């Protein structure tokens, strides 16, 4: 799984710098560079106010109207290509036109989309069958068939979804009939459905005759126009396969230069929805007339990353000491405005196999003891930080202040996002990153194991990798849970992530619309579920 070359390019030629820097909205808030954050006020330990929430679903829906939604973080390089999305706003557009076989819904649960069922063909899961829903058509009237699935999977494997489809034998994909696809694997793989769902933003279905300049999907909206870095317009799919959806006649997605201008656009009714906002904006919008702020508890996280193959983090005692010196609630209150949930260095909180028993609390005496054992009582380390997501610099600042209690000096090396995700990305000794929610094994494939596209910690433990392979291969749910428990124990005791919290997803909406809901995945604007938005 060679996803990364020495030049810092993904296999499809897209720079890691652009892919990661622009995957989400970049923080523009003053809190990002503030010092003395340990004394900062928060909006409350639950990260909500009396007004923050979702309106009553019993409100009367109105059909029709032109819905305008806003995000920041795009540029002239934005795309409508379903297999080349990079930024939040790319996926907002693409998800309106295209659809996946299976996906993670707003509850972070696996839900079938264009596929009706996906099942292993044999006990060892070396072959899978994808059964498609029948009667679905593309916007141009062409029926959606098995040939389109084969085309889309092969195309996605060459682009952003390479990690998700690494075990798929693309050359062996075969249409058994118009609605059934045979998917052979290069090795036993018991979790294809989960993997397809976890990476659904890169696994949209396009027709065999696909022309990137003429977007043509099966989704709720039909492409009308697109100006990169500015706006895109879509119209209601009158022949949509989901009865009664979507509600609005026109969808317009507008790109803003920053979150301040996005907030102003919402307040002045230029847009009816604003996604991926900053904590202090949610606090302000919660008391703004005509606006509802939504702070959704989500499974995304902003890890501090330690390289296991470079001093001082080659010593597990140092890694554990760094985790023990973190006052996690203080971090949430001071750096994230209260909009987060406590975490203990293990990810994927909504995975059924997530081990809730793994808990860690601040313990300065034990941190000092471990550092002394490791010969690092006067440890000084440099952390590279950047405004890659809302709260990252503030978190780094708080950690450097907290570390002093254990005798640790953290020198912050603040760089711009372009530099952070440039040629040195994945080479920083001590740094940060950010991720939306993914199921546990999918997160390992994305950022932990060798060959993963975003492997910050450079783990090379043979026993761990053996367990990972066993977990992927087995079709036994109880056995996989047992194996994942062992993997999570390793993450907790030996891994390279410090995860103080799971960050909330912060959006706001005009009271003129309903149909949105909190999304646990951590993607903005109700996980881009625009087919359910309507005016009241």
N, C-alpha and C positions, 0 to 999 in steps of 0.2 A: 504493500500500500504506500507507494512513494508519492505522497501528495505535495511535497514541498521540495523545491530544488535549492541549491546554494544561492541562487540569485534572488530568492524571496518571492518566487512566482508560483502560483498554482498551476496545475497541469494544463489548464485551458488558457494560460497566459495572463489571467487577471492578477494584478498585484495584490499581495496580502494586505499592503497598506490601504488600498482603496476598499477592498472587501470588508475589512474589519473596521476601519475608521468610519465608514459610511453605513454600516449595517443598522445603526440606530441613531437617534437624535443625539447630537453632541451637546453637552451641558454648556449653557451660556450664563448661568446664574452667578451672582456675586458670591454665593456661599462656596463656590468652587475653590477660590483662592484665599478664603478667609483664614486668619490665624486665631489662636485662642478659642478654638471651637468647643473645648470642654466646658466653657461657661455659657455656651449658646443656649437659647431657649428652643423648645420644640413645640409642636402642635398637639402633643399628647402621646402617650405611650402606644395608643392603638392607631395613631396616624390618621384619625378621622375627626370630623367635626359634626355638629348636629345636622348640617345640610348635606354633607357628603353621602351619596348613596345613589340608588336607582329608583326612578319613579314607579308608581303603582302600575303593574301590567294591565290592570282593569281599565285604564284610560282608553278612550275611544280612538281607534286608529283611523286615519284618513288616507285614502289611496290617491296617488298622484303627487305632483310637486317636484321641485328641483332641489335636491339635497347637495349641500356643499360641505366638504370636510377638509381639514387642514393638518399638515405635518411639516416638520422642518428636517433639514439634512440632505436634501437632494442637490442635483447639479445638472449641468448640460450633458453629463454622461449617463443620466437616468435611462431606463430601458422599459420596454413592454414585452421583452423576450421572456417567456415563462420559465426558461431554464438558465437565466443569467441575472436574476434579481440580486441586488446588492443592498440597497437601503430600505428602511421601513416603507417609504413612499413608493418604491418599486413594487413591493409586495402588496400594498394597498391597491394599486392599479391592477396588477396581475391577478390577484385573488377575485377581482370583480368580473373578469372575463374567463379565466381558466379555473379548472377544478382538479383535485387529486383523487386517487383511488380510495384513500383512507386518510384520516387526519386526526389531530388532537383538537377536541372541541373546547369550549370555554371553561369546562370543568376539568380540563387536562386529561380527558378520557378518550380512548380510541373510538372513533366513529367512522362508519363506512360512508363513502361519498359515491363516486362513480362505480366502485366495485360493490357487488352484492354480498360476496363472500370470498375470503382468501384462505386456503387450507393446504396443509402438506399433502403430497401425493403418496408419500411413503413414511414409514415409522421413523426413519433417520432424518427426515426433512432435507433430503438432497434434491428434491423436486417439489415445486409448489404449483397449485392451480389458482388462477385468478378468474373468478366468475363475475362478469359485468352485468350491471343493470341493463335491461333491454328497453328499446324505444327512445333512447337519448340521442339527440342530434346536436351537431355543431351549429353555430350561428348562421353558417351558409347553407344549412339544410342537409348536409352530409351526415349519415348515421355514424355514431361513435361505435367502433368495433375493436376487436382484438388486435388488428393490424396497427391501429393508432396507439395502443398501449405499448406494443413492441417498439414502435418508432420512438415514442416519448421516453421510455426507459433507456433505450440505447443512447438517445441524444442527451438525456440528463446525466448519464454516466460519464459523459465527456465534459460535463460542465460542473455546476455547483454540487450536484448530488453524488459525486464520485465516492465519497466516504460511505454514504448510505447504501450504495449498490456494489460495494467492493467484492462481495461474495457471489454476486449474480453473474452467471455465464451469459453475457449479452449475445454472443454468437449463437447460443443454443436456444434463445427465446423462440417459441413456436405457437402459432394460432391453431388450436385443436378444432375450433369452429369460430363463428363470428363473434361469440360472446365468451370464449374461454381461452386463456393464455397459459401455456406451460412455461414455468420459470425454473430452469435448472440452476443448481448452485455449484460452485467450485469446491465446496466442502459442506458438510452438514450445517444447517442454519435454522434453528428452531424459533427464531424471533423476527421473521420477515415482516409480519404485519406491524409489529411495534416499530420497526425501523422505517418502514414506509410512512407510517403515521408521524413519526418524530421529525422526519425530513420533508414533510409534505410541501413546505414552501419552495422546495426545489424540484418537486416531482409532479408538476401539473401535466395534464394530458393535452396534447396538441395533435392535429390531424396529420396523416402521412404526407399530405400535400402542403405542409406548413410553410408559410412565407412570413418571416419575422416582421416585415413591413406592413403586413395585413393581419393584425391580431384576430384570431378565430378560435373561440373556445366553446365550452358547453355551459358557462356560468350564467349568473342572473342578469348580467349587463352586457350590452353589445358595444364594442368600440366605436367611437365617433371621431375623436381627435386627441392628439397628444403633442404637447410642447415640452421637451425635456427641461427640467429645472423650473418649470412654471406651473402648468396645469394639464389635466386630462379630463375629457368629457365622455360619458357613456350614457346609453339609453336603455330602457327596460327591455329585457328579452321577453317578448310576447309569447314565445313558444317554450318557455323554461319548463323543465321536466318536474319541478316542484310546484304543485298546484297552489295558486294564489300568491306566489312570490315572484319578484320582489314587489314592494309597495310603492316606491317612488318611480316617477317617469324618467327622471334624469339624475345622474350622479356626476358630480364634479369634484375632483380631488386637486387641491391647490397646495403648492409648495411654498413655504415661507423661509426667509433667510435665517430667522432665529425664533426662539420660543416667545420672546417679548412681543414681536409683531404678530405671532400666531395668537397669543392671548388677546391682544387688542382686536384682532379680527373676529374673535368669538364674541367679545363683549359688544361690538358694534354690529353684530349679525351679518358680517361678511361671510362667515362660515357658521354652521350649526354644530360642528364637532371639532375638537382639537385634541390631538393625541401626543403621548410621550412628553408631558409637561414636567416642570421642575417642582420640587416640594413646596417652595414658598409660593408658587403660582396657585397650587391647589388650595393652600391655606387662604389666599386672597380671594379666589373664585368661589370658595365655599360660602362667602357672605355677599356675593354679587347677585343682584336681582336679575332674574331671568336665566340663571345659569345653574346647572347641577354639576358639581365636581365628583368624580368617581375615583377613589383610591382602592384599587382591587388587590386583595392579597394574592400574590403570585409566587411562582417558584423560580423566577429568575434570580441571578446572584452576581455579585461583584467580588470575585476572589482576589486576595493577595496571593501571588504566585512565587514559590521558592524553587530554585533549580536544585534537584536532588544530586546532580552530577558536578556541582561546583561548591567550594567552600564559601561560607561556613555551613551550608545547608546539607552537606554530605553526612553530617552528624545528626542523627535523629533526635538527640537530646536538644540540640539547638532548635530544630523545627518545632518540637513540642513546647519548648520554653516560649517561643514566639507566639504560639497559640494561647498559652496560659496567661500571657500578660495582657490579653485583649479583654477589656470591659465591654462586652457586646451590647448591652442595653445603652450604655453611655454612647457607644459608637452610633447606634440607631438614632438616639435622641439628638446628638450633636451634629452628625454628618449627614443624616438622611431625613432630618426634619420629623422623625417619628414614623415615617412611612416605610416600614419594613417589619419583618418578623424574625425573631431570634433564630439563629442557626448555629451549628456546632461542627463546622468544617466538613460536613458530608452533604452532598447535593441530591437533587431529585426528590423533593418532599412529597410529591403526589404519586410517586411510583408505589404500587402495591407492596413491593419488597423493601421499601424504605425503612431503615432501622431507627425507630424513634427512641430507642433506649440509649443511643450514643449521645451523651450530653457533656458539654464542657463549660466550665465557668472560670472566671478570672481567679488566678492563684499566684500571686506575686512571690511568696516564699518558695513555692515549688519551682517556679520559673528561675529564680536565682540559684536554687540548688542544682538544677539541671545544667545551667550555664557554667557554674563552678566546676561540676563534674567534667564538663566538656572542655574546660580550660578557656572559657570565653566570658569570664566575669565582667570584663570591660569591653564587651562586644560593640563594635561600630560597623554598620552596614549601610550601603547606599540603596535607596529604593527609587526606581524610575516610575514617575507618575505623569498623568496627562488627563486632560478633560475629554476622555473618550466616552463618558456617559455621565449622567447627572449624579454627582456625589463622589466621584472617584478621588478627586484631589482633596476634598474635605475628609474623606475616610483616611487617606494617607496622612494628612495633617494630624488627625486625631490619634492615629496609631503611633506616630512619632512622639506625641506628647505622653501617651499612656506608657510607652516603652521605657521612659526615663525612670519609672518606679522600680523597674527591674534592673536598672543600671545599663540599659541598652540605648545606644545612640543611633538613631535612624536619620541619615542625611537624605533629604529629598532632592532628587534630580528631576525637576519638572521640565518636560519637553512638549512641543506642540503635537497634536494628534498625528499629523503627517509623518513626523519623525518617529513617534512611538511605534506606529504600524509600518514603518519603512523597512529598510534592509536589516535592522537590528531586532525587529520583532521576533519573538521566540528565543532571543539570545540574552535578554535581560536576566541578570542574576536574581534580582528581587523586584517584583513589579506587580501589576494588576491586569485585570481583563474583565469582560462582562458576557453573560449568556442569558438567554431566555430559558424557560423550563424545558428540559428534555427528560425522557425516561432514563433510568440509571445507566443501563448498558449503552444506550445511544450517546449519552454524555461521555462515556469512556471512549467510544469510537470517535467522538468529535474533538476531544481535547486531552485525553490522558495517556492512552496506550501508544507505543511507537508506531509511526505511520499515520497517526491522527493529524488532521490538517492544522490544528492549533495546539500543539503539544508544548506548553510553556514549561512544564516541570521536568521533562526529560527522564521519566521513569523507565528503568530497565531491570525490573525485578522478574526473574524467570518464573518463580512460583506464582506471582500475581498474574502474569500473562497466561500461564497455563490455566489458572482458574477462569480468567476472562474467556478463553477459548472454549472451555467446558460449558460455561454459562450460555454462550452463543449456540453451541451445538445441540444442547439437550432440548427436547420437547416436553420434558417433565416439569410442570410448574413447581411442585414441591422441591425438586432437586435444584432448580434454578434459584429459588428463594434461598436455599441453604448455601449455595455457592456465592450468591450476591451478598449474603450476610458476612461471609468471610472476606470478600472484597471490600466491603464497607468498613469492616474492622481494620483492615490494612489502611484504608484512606484515613481513618480516624487516628490511628496510632503512628503511621509511617509516611503518610502522603505529603504532598507539597502545597496543598491549598490551605489558606486561612480564609474561612467563610464565616464572617460574623453575623450575616443576615440574609434573608430572602427579600428582595426589594419589591415594593408595591408597584403596580402598573398605574400610572397617573394620567387620566384623561378628564375632559370636561365637555359638557354638551349644553346646547340651548334647550330651554324648557319647551320649545316648539316641537321637539322630536322625542320619540320613545323607540323602544325595540332593542336598545343596546343592553349589554349585561357585563358584569365584571368578568375578566378573562384571566384564569389562573396561569396560563402559559406565559404571560408577560408581554405579549405583543399588543400594540396600542389599538385603540378604537374597537374594542370588543372583538379582538382577534380578527379584525377586518371582515366581520360578519354583516356586511352592508345590506344583504337581502332582507333582513328583518327590521331595518330602520324604517320609521314612518313618521309623518307629521301628525299632530293632534289637532 
